[in-house]
Each structure stands twice: as structure tokens, then as C-alpha cells.
């Protein structure tokens, strides 16, 4: 079981979303295709879905429909168990001197959303979180979950069927 955050999910759902690297959309599509073929469940935490839908605007219903129809995806709520997990991790971060419970340069709301995403991953026993967010990477690793950035995703292989270079008709 793996988790995707909003930065990755948005690249899958919206071809117009900007990627931080070349071929970001293709890398994410290849990731989802590969995970689907391996029958791997892809968890979409509700905080990540919410963040994604904010960017969607009028396309929000279409995004939800895509997720509902794609067998690999499962939307998971921030429930009581995840709330307890997030609270424990935030408390521990504060005990280590992180006044807001996370990145001191981030707003409290962002820290809470990011910690909620990681808490859902912990509760769901995810092995990996795919993200392009430095704070989510940090919180995931702190929780013992592998974090994979967009730049680390492989590019899809080239099509083995290349066209033949025929001369133009005269």
C-alpha cells in the first residue's frame, strides 16, 4: 500500500498542472500504471484530496469521478486513529523543540495538513509516500515511511515500436 499527496495526485488528474521537473506528468502516469499492474492500492488521504480539489475549481467533480472509477485508488479519511497518530507525532516534535510541531518556516495549517497525510499513511501501514513536498518527505521519514519525490520517479520507457522513415510521396 502506498500514499500519494496532492502534489503527485494533481499531476495525475490535471494535465495542465505545472510540474517541478520535465516529464513530471508522464512520470506520475507511469507510476500509477505500474502500481495498478502490480495490484498495489494507492491511498489518497482526504487532506490531500481537499488540497487537490481546491486547485480543480469547476473540474472538482471530474477529479472525484476519475478517482472513483480507477480501481487502484482508495480515498481514506482522517479518522480517530489518524488523529491520535498526528497528535502524538506533533507532540513529540514540540518536545524536540519544534514550536509549531514542524517546519518553523511553514504555516501551522500546512504543518497540520502534512502531518495528517503522514498519519493516515502510518495508520494504513503504507510502505511509501509519493510527494513533491519537502515537509511531507521529512515527516514521512520521521515516521519510518519511505518518501519518494517526483524527481526520483522513473521516466516511462520509450515505445519499442518506432516508425519507419519513409520518404515523402512525390
Secondary structure by P-SEA (a helix, b strand, c coil): cbbbcaaaaaaaccccccccccaaaaaaaaaaaaaaaacbbbbbcaaaaaaaaaaaccaaaaaaaaaaacccbbbbcccaaaaaaaaaaaaaaaaacccccccccccaaaaaaaaaaaaaaaaacccccccccaaaaaaaaaacbbbbcccccccccccccccccccccc
